[in-house]
Amino acid sequence: MRNLRIGLLLGFRQIQRASIWTTVLIIFVMTLTFLNLIAVSGVLVGLVEGAEQAVRENALGDIIISAQDDEDRILETNTVVQAITTYPEVVDYSVRYSGNAIAEANYKERRDLSGERDTASLIVQGIDPAREDSMSNLSHLLRDGSYLEADEEGYILLGAYYLKEYADDFGDIFDTIDAETGDTIRLTVGDVSKEFVIKGIIESKVDEVNLSAYIPEREFRRVFGRLDRNADQIVMRLADPAQNQAVAEHMRESSIGNYAKIQTYEESLPKFLIDIKNTMNVLGTFIGSIGIVVASITIFIIIFINAVSRRQQIGILKGIGIERKVIEIAYVAQAAFYALTGSLFGALLTYAVLIPYFAENPIQFPFSDGILVADPEGTFWRFLTLFIVTLIAGLIPAWLIARQNTLNSILGRK
C-alpha cells in the first residue's frame, strides 16, 4: 500500500507538470477510441435495430395473435377480442383480415381484349381504419392521397411496391401495375370482381406494409366471402412494451390460448434477422478493436518518450531508495488517468448527445431508419477492455526504463 500511495502521488505530479496541450491531446485520442469502439458497432447494430423498431411500430406491435398451426384463422375472434379488452396493459389493438387478390389497372383503356393485361397479385388487408391507425400510425405513412374512412366504400390504399412508379427504384422484382392515386382498379377474388379507387399510397421502411393493400374490414368480408368474422391476425400495443412476455404468457394460460397462437414481438422475429444483428455486433467490435490497438500504441509511445526524457530523474529516485515498482505504478497511473478521463468523455458524448441525436434524426437507409444502439452492459465490457489494454501499454515502457542500471540512468549512459 505504501508503494501504491507513493506511485499514485508521483503519477499525479507528473500529470500536473505535463503540458496541458499534450494531456488534452491524449485524452482526445482516448475519447475518439472509446467512441470508435462503441459508436461503430452501435451504428451497425442500429441498422437492424431501426428496422426492428419500424416493424414493431408500423406492423406487428408488442404481441401478435395468429391462427394455430392446424387452423387457417383465429377461432372465435370476437371472443378473443373481448378477452383482450379486459387487459389493462393493452392500450391499442387491431384486428386484421388477409387474403390474396388480383388487381387490374388498364381494363377500361384496353381496346384489344386479347392484349396484355396490366395486373398484379395483391395481399389485401381488411382493417378497421381508425383502430389500425391508432395501432400502427398507418395514416402517417401516406406518401400520396388520403386515409380510409370506416363508412366509405370502393376505396383502397396500395403499398408502394405494387405501383410501377415507386417499385422501379428497386428493379424489376415486384409485381406492379401502372396506376396512381385517383385511378380506378379492378380487384378480382375468384369469381368476384369489384372496382376500387386508389385513395392513397402507403410507403414505409417495412416491407410488410409496402406489400399490402388496405380496404375497410366490412368491404373485405363481402368481397372475400368471409362471413364468419374469424380474423387472420390481431396485433396489440402495450403501455409498457417490456411487459409483453408476461402479458403473452398470461394470455396463453387463459381461454385465448385455446383459440389462437400468441407470440411476443421478439418471438416472432425470424432467426436470420437475429443472426444479422449478432454479425453486425461482432463486425463493429472487430473494427473497434483496431482503434484499441492504435490507442495502445499511442499510449505506449507517449509513456515511453516521457520515461526516456525523465530517465535521469528515474535514476535519482531509485538512488534515493524509491523502489522500481513505485516508478512503474506512477506511469501506469498516468495511463489509467488518460483511459478513465477519455472514456468518461466518450460515455457522456455517447449517452447524452449521440444516442438522443440519432433517435431524433435517424440515419436514412433504404431499408431502415438507422439509430445508435449502445447497450450499457456491452459498453462496460468494451470500456474494461480498453482500460486493461491501456494499463498494459503504460506498464511496458515504464518497466523497460525502470529496470535499467541506476548509475547509468543518472549519468545518462546507455
C-alpha positions in Angstrom: 0.0 0.0 0.0 2.9 2.3 0.7 4.3 1.7 -2.8 0.9 2.3 -4.3 0.4 5.6 -2.5 3.8 6.9 -3.5 3.4 5.7 -7.0 0.0 7.4 -7.4 1.4 10.6 -5.9 4.3 10.6 -8.4 1.9 9.8 -11.3 -0.4 12.7 -10.2 2.6 15.1 -10.0 3.8 14.1 -13.5 0.3 14.7 -14.9 0.2 18.1 -13.2 3.6 19.1 -14.6 2.9 17.8 -18.1 2.0 20.2 -21.0 -1.7 20.9 -20.9 -1.9 20.5 -24.6 -0.2 17.1 -24.5 -2.7 16.0 -21.8 -5.7 17.3 -23.8 -4.4 15.6 -27.0 -4.0 12.2 -25.2 -7.5 12.4 -23.6 -8.9 13.4 -27.0 -7.3 10.3 -28.6 -8.8 8.1 -25.9 -12.2 9.7 -26.3 -12.2 9.0 -30.0 -11.0 5.5 -29.4 -13.9 4.9 -27.0 -16.4 6.4 -29.5 -14.9 4.2 -32.2 -15.3 1.1 -30.1 -18.9 2.0 -29.0 -20.3 4.0 -31.9 -19.2 1.9 -34.9 -20.8 -1.3 -33.5 -23.7 0.8 -32.3 -24.5 2.2 -35.7 -24.1 -1.3 -37.4 -26.4 -2.9 -34.9 -28.6 0.2 -35.1 -29.3 -0.6 -38.8 -31.0 -3.8 -37.8 -32.5 -2.3 -34.6 -34.0 0.5 -36.6 -35.6 -2.0 -38.9 -37.0 -4.0 -36.0 -38.4 -0.8 -34.4 -40.1 0.1 -37.6 -41.7 -3.3 -37.9 -42.8 -3.1 -34.2 -44.3 0.3 -34.6 -45.9 0.1 -38.1 -46.7 -3.6 -38.4 -46.6 -6.1 -35.5 -46.8 -4.3 -32.2 -45.8 -5.9 -28.9 -47.9 -9.1 -29.0 -49.2 -10.9 -32.1 -52.1 -13.3 -32.1 -52.4 -15.6 -35.2 -54.1 -18.8 -36.2 -53.0 -22.0 -34.5 -50.7 -24.2 -36.6 -53.5 -26.6 -37.6 -56.1 -23.8 -38.4 -56.5 -21.2 -41.2 -57.8 -18.4 -39.0 -58.2 -17.3 -35.4 -61.1 -19.2 -33.9 -63.8 -17.3 -32.1 -62.3 -14.0 -33.0 -65.0 -12.0 -31.3 -64.4 -13.9 -28.0 -60.7 -13.3 -28.3 -61.2 -9.6 -28.9 -63.5 -9.3 -25.9 -60.9 -11.0 -23.7 -58.1 -8.7 -25.0 -60.1 -5.6 -23.9 -60.0 -6.8 -20.3 -56.2 -6.4 -20.1 -55.3 -3.0 -18.7 -51.8 -3.3 -20.2 -53.2 -3.3 -23.8 -53.6 0.3 -25.0 -54.3 -0.4 -28.7 -55.1 -3.4 -30.9 -56.1 -4.0 -34.5 -57.9 -7.0 -36.0 -56.7 -7.8 -39.5 -58.2 -10.0 -42.2 -55.9 -11.0 -45.0 -56.4 -12.5 -48.5 -54.9 -12.7 -52.0 -56.4 -10.9 -55.0 -55.6 -9.8 -58.5 -55.6 -6.1 -59.3 -56.0 -4.9 -62.9 -55.3 -1.3 -63.9 -55.8 -0.9 -67.6 -59.1 -2.8 -68.1 -61.0 0.4 -69.1 -58.4 1.7 -71.6 -57.5 -1.7 -73.1 -59.1 -1.8 -76.6 -57.9 -5.3 -77.6 -59.4 -7.8 -75.2 -56.6 -10.2 -76.2 -53.9 -7.7 -75.4 -51.6 -7.8 -72.4 -53.4 -7.0 -69.1 -51.8 -4.8 -66.5 -52.2 -6.9 -63.4 -50.5 -7.6 -60.1 -51.1 -10.1 -57.3 -52.0 -8.3 -54.1 -52.1 -9.1 -50.4 -55.2 -7.4 -49.2 -55.7 -6.5 -45.6 -59.2 -5.8 -44.2 -58.9 -3.4 -41.3 -60.9 -1.1 -39.1 -59.3 2.2 -40.4 -59.5 4.0 -37.0 -58.1 1.2 -34.9 -55.4 0.4 -37.4 -54.3 4.0 -37.5 -54.2 4.1 -33.7 -52.3 0.9 -33.6 -49.7 1.4 -36.4 -50.0 5.0 -37.4 -50.9 3.9 -40.9 -52.1 7.4 -41.9 -48.7 8.8 -41.2 -47.2 6.5 -43.8 -49.2 8.1 -46.7 -46.9 9.2 -49.5 -49.8 10.4 -51.5 -53.6 10.8 -51.2 -55.7 10.5 -48.1 -56.6 7.9 -45.5 -59.5 5.5 -45.4 -62.8 6.3 -43.7 -64.7 3.5 -42.0 -68.1 4.3 -43.5 -67.0 4.7 -47.2 -66.9 2.0 -49.9 -65.0 1.5 -53.1 -61.6 2.9 -51.9 -58.3 1.2 -51.4 -54.8 2.1 -50.1 -52.0 0.5 -52.0 -48.5 -0.3 -50.8 -45.8 1.5 -52.8 -44.2 -1.7 -54.0 -47.3 -2.5 -56.1 -47.0 0.6 -58.2 -44.6 0.8 -61.1 -43.7 4.4 -60.3 -42.3 3.6 -56.9 -41.1 0.0 -57.3 -38.9 0.9 -60.3 -36.3 2.2 -57.8 -35.8 -1.4 -56.6 -35.5 -3.0 -60.0 -37.9 -5.4 -61.7 -38.5 -7.6 -58.7 -42.1 -6.7 -57.7 -45.4 -7.5 -59.4 -46.7 -4.0 -60.2 -49.4 -2.1 -62.0 -49.2 1.3 -63.8 -51.5 3.4 -61.7 -51.6 6.4 -59.4 -53.8 8.0 -56.7 -57.3 8.6 -58.0 -57.2 5.8 -60.6 -59.7 3.0 -60.6 -58.5 -0.6 -60.5 -60.5 -3.8 -60.6 -59.9 -6.3 -57.7 -60.7 -9.9 -58.5 -61.1 -12.7 -55.9 -62.1 -15.9 -57.5 -65.3 -15.2 -59.4 -65.9 -11.9 -57.6 -64.7 -8.6 -59.1 -65.2 -5.1 -57.7 -63.9 -1.7 -58.7 -61.8 0.3 -56.2 -60.5 3.9 -56.4 -56.9 4.2 -55.2 -57.3 6.7 -52.4 -53.7 6.8 -51.2 -50.2 5.3 -51.5 -48.6 3.8 -48.4 -44.8 3.8 -48.2 -42.7 2.6 -45.3 -39.3 1.1 -44.4 -41.3 -2.1 -43.5 -41.8 -4.5 -46.5 -44.9 -6.0 -44.9 -46.6 -2.6 -45.2 -45.3 -1.8 -48.7 -46.5 -5.2 -49.9 -50.1 -4.8 -48.6 -53.3 -3.2 -49.8 -55.8 -1.9 -47.3 -59.6 -1.8 -47.5 -62.2 -1.5 -44.7 -63.0 -4.7 -42.9 -66.7 -4.7 -43.8 -65.9 -4.5 -47.5 -63.2 -7.1 -47.3 -65.5 -9.7 -45.8 -68.1 -9.1 -48.6 -65.5 -9.4 -51.4 -63.7 -12.3 -49.9 -66.8 -14.1 -48.6 -65.6 -14.1 -45.1 -68.9 -14.2 -43.2 -67.6 -16.0 -40.0 -65.7 -12.9 -38.8 -62.7 -15.0 -37.9 -59.6 -12.9 -38.5 -56.2 -13.8 -39.6 -54.2 -11.7 -37.2 -54.6 -9.5 -34.1 -51.8 -7.2 -33.1 -51.5 -5.3 -29.8 -49.6 -2.5 -28.3 -48.9 -2.3 -24.6 -48.5 0.6 -22.3 -45.1 -0.9 -21.3 -43.6 -2.9 -24.1 -41.2 -4.6 -21.7 -44.2 -6.4 -20.1 -45.1 -8.2 -23.3 -43.5 -11.5 -22.3 -45.5 -11.6 -19.0 -48.8 -10.5 -20.7 -48.4 -13.0 -23.5 -47.8 -15.8 -21.0 -50.9 -14.9 -19.1 -52.9 -14.9 -22.4 -51.6 -18.3 -23.2 -52.8 -19.6 -19.9 -56.2 -18.0 -20.3 -59.0 -19.0 -22.7 -57.3 -17.1 -25.5 -54.7 -19.8 -25.8 -57.4 -22.3 -26.8 -58.3 -20.3 -29.9 -55.0 -18.9 -31.3 -51.3 -18.8 -31.2 -49.8 -16.0 -29.1 -46.3 -14.6 -29.6 -44.3 -11.7 -28.4 -42.7 -9.5 -30.9 -39.3 -10.9 -30.1 -40.6 -14.5 -30.6 -42.0 -13.6 -34.0 -38.6 -12.4 -35.3 -37.1 -14.6 -37.9 -33.8 -16.2 -36.9 -31.9 -14.7 -39.8 -32.6 -11.2 -38.5 -31.2 -12.1 -35.1 -28.1 -13.6 -36.8 -27.6 -10.4 -38.8 -27.7 -8.3 -35.6 -25.2 -10.6 -33.9 -23.0 -10.4 -37.0 -23.1 -6.6 -37.1 -22.2 -6.6 -33.4 -19.2 -8.8 -34.0 -18.1 -6.7 -37.0 -18.4 -3.5 -35.1 -16.4 -4.9 -32.2 -13.7 -6.1 -34.7 -13.5 -2.6 -36.2 -13.4 -1.0 -32.8 -10.6 -3.3 -31.7 -8.4 -1.8 -34.3 -9.0 1.5 -32.6 -7.9 -0.1 -29.3 -4.6 -1.2 -30.9 -4.0 2.3 -32.2 -4.7 3.8 -28.9 -2.5 1.4 -27.0 0.4 2.1 -29.4 -0.2 5.8 -28.9 -0.1 5.5 -25.1 3.0 3.2 -25.3 4.9 5.8 -27.4 3.8 8.7 -25.2 4.7 6.9 -21.9 8.0 5.6 -23.5 9.1 9.1 -24.6 8.1 10.5 -21.3 10.0 7.9 -19.4 13.1 8.3 -21.6 13.1 12.0 -21.2 12.9 11.5 -17.4 15.5 8.7 -17.3 17.9 10.7 -15.2 15.1 11.6 -12.7 14.1 7.9 -12.5 17.7 7.0 -11.8 17.9 9.6 -9.0 14.6 8.3 -7.5 16.0 4.8 -7.5 19.2 6.1 -6.0 17.4 7.6 -3.0 15.6 4.4 -2.3 12.4 4.6 -4.3 11.6 1.0 -5.4 11.2 0.2 -9.1 7.6 -0.9 -8.6 6.7 2.6 -7.4 8.0 4.1 -10.6 6.1 1.6 -12.7 2.9 2.3 -10.7 3.4 6.1 -11.4 3.4 5.6 -15.1 0.6 3.0 -15.0 -1.4 5.6 -13.0 -0.9 8.1 -15.8 -2.2 5.6 -18.4 -5.2 4.9 -16.2 -5.9 8.6 -15.9 -5.9 9.0 -19.7 -8.1 5.9 -20.2 -10.6 6.9 -17.5 -10.9 10.5 -18.5 -11.2 9.8 -22.2 -13.7 7.0 -21.6 -15.8 9.3 -19.3 -16.0 12.0 -22.0 -16.8 9.3 -24.6 -19.6 7.9 -22.5 -21.0 11.4 -21.9 -21.0 12.1 -25.6 -22.5 8.7 -26.4 -25.4 8.7 -24.0 -26.0 12.4 -23.6 -25.5 13.6 -27.2 -25.2 10.9 -29.9 -28.0 8.5 -28.8 -30.6 11.2 -28.4 -29.5 12.9 -31.6 -29.8 9.8 -33.7 -33.1 8.9 -32.0 -34.5 12.3 -33.3 -32.5 12.3 -36.6 -32.1 8.6 -37.7 -29.7 7.8 -40.5 -31.8 7.3 -43.6 -31.1 3.9 -45.1 -33.3 2.3 -47.8 -34.4 -0.5 -45.5 -34.4 1.2 -42.1 -34.0 4.4 -40.1 -30.6 3.7 -38.5 -30.2 4.6 -34.9 -27.3 4.3 -32.4 -27.5 1.3 -30.1 -25.2 1.2 -27.0 -26.2 -1.4 -24.5 -24.8 -0.3 -21.1 -23.5 -3.8 -20.3 -21.7 -4.1 -23.6 -20.3 -0.6 -23.2 -18.9 -1.6 -19.7 -17.1 -4.6 -21.1 -15.7 -2.6 -24.0 -14.5 0.1 -21.6 -12.9 -2.6 -19.4 -11.0 -4.0 -22.4 -9.8 -0.5 -23.4 -8.8 0.2 -19.8 -6.8 -3.0 -19.3 -5.0 -2.6 -22.7 -4.1 1.0 -21.8 -2.7 -0.1 -18.5 -0.5 -2.7 -20.2 0.6 -0.1 -22.8 1.6 2.2 -19.9 3.4 -0.6 -17.9 5.7 -1.9 -20.6 7.7 1.3 -21.3 7.9 2.1 -17.6 9.2 -1.4 -16.9 11.8 -1.1 -19.7 13.2 2.2 -18.4 12.9 1.5 -14.7 14.8 -1.8 -15.0 17.9 -0.1 -16.3 21.0 0.3 -14.2 20.6 3.1 -11.7 24.1 4.7 -12.2 23.8 4.5 -15.9 20.5 6.2 -15.8 21.8 9.0 -13.5 24.9 9.6 -15.8 22.9 9.3 -19.0 24.9 6.3 -20.2 23.4 3.5 -22.3 
